[in-house]
Amino acid sequence: MSSVHWLFGDQLGPHFTATAAGGTPRNVRWLLIESLAVLRRRRFHRAKAHLVLSAMRHRAAELGERAQYVKAETYRQGLARAVGDAPVSVHHPTSRSALRLVTSMPQVTVHPPRGFLVGHKEFAEWAARHKGRRLLQESLYQHTRRTHDILMDGDRPAGGRWNLDHDNREPPPPGRATLGAPPPYRPREDEIDEEVRRDLDRWEREEGITFVGRDGPRLFPASRREALAALDHFVTHRLAGFGAHEDAMLAADPVMSHSLLSSSLNLGLLDPWECVSRAEEAFRAGLVPLNSAEGFIRQVCGWREYVWNLYWYLGEDYRQRNALRHTEPIPAWFAELDAEAVRARCLSTVLRQVRDTGWTHHIPRLMVLGSYALQQGWDPAQVTDWFHRCFVDGYDWVMLPNVVGMSQYADGGQMTTKPYTSGGAYIHRMSDLCKGCQYRPSDRSGERACPYTVGYWSFLSRHRARLEANPRMARAVKGLDRLGDAAQVSQAHHDAGYAPP
């Protein structure tokens, strides 16, 4: 007699269908449920909806007759239609809402999560050893490398240093419009993609479901075969040039040398272990420099593991954190990804990237999109939801800590040691986005005042009492005294304000 195992839409790789010993069970039927209610609840980027549905349908096709693919209004209805009251197993879902759903149904048995290197118990034990101290990503990163023997020479990190971030903060090469990296892997669409696109069109016409952004052609892997090809292409052709300029931005080169593997990891098409292993193998073979291998490995087994575990460890009320009491609603032009409504070249360029692809790399997310939202005082819950909906790799577990903690400082410093925001000088130094802009990054008054520069000083002024006690912000806050009346700064911020910059 066969059993039924439910695969969510972000549990699509072979590590979700393998036994604990690594084999594939012969007496299991696989169930995938496509829920229309998910698309009704949130206004997703259309490219994201396309990618997830295409990936689910590709996985069902791979599994063949052993897979049952159900289209339903809700997960509950789909499960009832597929198996009635029969028992079903599932791996621990990646969101609290999905976990509440499966644990509310007596017929469902929940197995431990897969697709991550650090389990909840291991993280809790690590956190207990740091009781009374901030749970720093760097500390977990070193723990993970030690326990999994990643990029280690005995009991020491390869090269003698754990973190080569200092070597990976180079601005873009002067005078060049692109980094010159080999182009990234891009998949080819097939008949499954065409079917998904027809369904999306029909749902918009007949079901009243709406999306933001543009869709097509698909830019990210939707199958295991494509994901492996993307990983191989990155390690072989692009990883070597990744490190030094991983924090740089170029208007004409949004992907630089980035891996573009986050959506594949977050769909479960790739396992983090195979990603870090391939990067280390390339370093050991002398094919890529240590700073590039370490920088990529830190993103996967450092930051990703940290964010995943904080999402569960910090509790459900973390999403309501709003230490700075920011309550301004996201304006319509931002919500609609209306890049043409924006005059500041950096923000317009990045919004256009999100609109057209559902993706930008981590620095535009943090220092252009997130920084502007923080300076403007937008509601962090709305900002979190926007990032969740508008990015192809965005999931609740990904965006909640990244936005509430890292980007919007809404937890008051529980996750980071300072707010991550800056004036226009940082964007000018790390990009070519100020070139040709009607604003000047050095100006904080007048018609050419940079919205980021004005916004930065206004942010410091509004939150001076909190920030001047922060050792990493005290010097910047003291700089307010050189600007004269703080009320003038606040007024300048209001004037630059809540209309498109």
Salt bridges, closest charged atoms under 4 A:
GLU34 OE2 - ARG57 NH2 2.85
GLU62 OE1 - ARG59 NH1 3.09
GLU73 OE2 - ARG40 NE 2.73
GLU122 OE2 - HIS143 NE2 2.76
ASP153 OD1 - ARG284 NH1 2.83
ASP165 OD2 - ARG169 NH2 2.69
ASP165 OD1 - ARG298 NH1 3.59
ASP167 OD2 - ARG161 NH2 2.78
GLU189 OE1 - ARG197 NH1 2.87
ASP190 OD2 - HIS58 NE2 2.65
ASP193 OD1 - HIS50 NE2 3.30
ASP193 OD1 - ARG218 NE 2.74
GLU195 OE1 - ARG57 NH1 3.04
ASP199 OD2 - ARG57 NH2 2.88
ASP199 OD2 - LYS71 NZ 3.73
ASP199 OD1 - ARG202 NH2 3.13
ASP201 OD1 - ARG46 NH2 2.77
GLU204 OE1 - ARG46 NH1 2.60
GLU207 OE1 - ARG40 NH2 2.68
ASP215 OD2 - ARG46 NE 3.09
ASP215 OD1 - HIS50 ND1 2.80
ASP215 OD2 - ARG197 NE 3.13
GLU226 OE1 - ARG218 NH1 2.82
ASP232 OD1 - ARG278 NH2 3.20
ASP247 OD1 - HIS362 NE2 3.01
ASP271 OD1 - HIS15 NE2 3.98
GLU274 OE2 - ARG224 NH1 2.73
GLU280 OE2 - ARG284 NH2 3.06
GLU294 OE2 - ARG298 NE 2.82
GLU316 OE1 - ARG96 NE 3.53
GLU316 OE1 - ARG100 NH1 3.84
GLU316 OE2 - ARG319 NE 2.99
GLU336 OE2 - ARG43 NH1 2.69
GLU340 OE2 - ARG352 NH2 3.54
GLU340 OE1 - ARG355 NH1 2.76
ASP356 OD1 - ARG214 NH1 3.43
ASP356 OD1 - ARG355 NE 2.76
ASP385 OD1 - ARG42 NE 2.71
ASP385 OD2 - ARG389 NE 2.81
ASP393 OD2 - ARG365 NH2 2.90
ASP396 OD2 - ARG319 NH2 2.64
ASP443 OD2 - ARG440 NH1 3.89
GLU468 OE1 - ARG464 NE 3.56
ASP481 OD1 - ARG464 NH2 2.92
